[in-house]
Amino acid sequence: MLLKVNLVKQKEKEMTRSLEEIQADKKALAEEEKQALKAHKKNAVAEVKKLILQYNLTKGDIRGKALKQLEL
């Protein structure tokens, strides 16, 4: 009986994570999200530049203004 209780307690310890582990995971996810947003923005800027070249748009056109907003 005592062995069974000890096994249950050990299993509970293994299943629970410490606060530090949870905070470290949150920081890692936040950093990953930041990198994903940066990559997405870079792709959006490249796409707008491609459209400007493809349609010979000037900076005064709507897509030119979109590029200016994306680069800020």
C-alpha positions as CSV (number, residue, x, y, z in Angstrom):
1,M,0.0,0.0,0.0
2,L,2.8,2.4,0.9
3,L,4.6,1.6,-2.3
4,K,1.4,2.5,-4.3
5,V,1.1,5.8,-2.5
6,N,4.7,6.7,-3.2
7,L,4.2,5.8,-6.9
8,V,1.2,8.0,-7.1
9,K,3.0,10.9,-5.5
10,Q,6.0,10.5,-7.8
11,K,3.6,10.5,-10.8
12,E,2.0,13.7,-9.6
13,K,5.4,15.4,-9.3
14,E,6.3,14.3,-12.9
15,M,3.0,15.7,-14.3
16,T,3.2,19.1,-12.6
17,R,5.4,21.7,-14.1
18,S,7.1,24.4,-12.1
19,L,6.2,28.0,-12.5
20,E,9.7,28.7,-13.9
21,E,9.2,26.1,-16.6
22,I,5.8,27.6,-17.6
23,Q,7.3,31.1,-17.8
24,A,10.2,29.9,-19.9
25,D,7.7,28.2,-22.3
26,K,5.8,31.5,-22.5
27,K,8.9,33.5,-23.3
28,A,9.9,31.0,-26.0
29,L,6.5,31.1,-27.6
30,A,6.5,35.0,-27.5
31,E,9.9,35.0,-29.2
32,E,8.7,32.5,-31.8
33,E,5.6,34.6,-32.4
34,K,7.8,37.7,-32.8
35,Q,10.0,35.9,-35.4
36,A,6.9,34.7,-37.3
37,L,5.5,38.2,-37.5
38,K,8.8,39.6,-38.7
39,A,9.0,37.0,-41.4
40,H,5.4,37.7,-42.4
41,K,6.0,41.4,-42.6
42,K,9.1,40.8,-44.7
43,N,7.1,38.7,-47.2
44,A,4.3,41.3,-47.3
45,V,6.9,44.0,-48.2
46,A,8.4,41.8,-50.9
47,E,5.0,41.1,-52.4
48,V,4.1,44.8,-52.5
49,K,7.4,45.6,-54.1
50,K,6.8,42.9,-56.7
51,L,3.4,44.3,-57.5
52,I,4.8,47.8,-57.9
53,L,7.4,46.5,-60.4
54,Q,4.9,44.3,-62.2
55,Y,2.3,47.1,-62.7
56,N,4.8,50.0,-63.0
57,L,3.1,51.7,-60.1
58,T,4.5,55.0,-58.7
59,K,4.9,55.9,-55.1
60,G,1.7,58.0,-55.3
61,D,-0.5,55.0,-56.2
62,I,-2.4,53.1,-53.6
63,R,0.0,50.2,-53.5
64,G,2.9,52.6,-53.2
65,K,1.3,54.0,-50.1
66,A,0.8,50.5,-48.8
67,L,4.5,49.8,-49.2
68,K,5.3,53.0,-47.3
69,Q,3.0,51.9,-44.4
70,L,4.5,48.4,-44.4
71,E,8.1,49.7,-44.2
72,L,7.4,51.8,-41.1
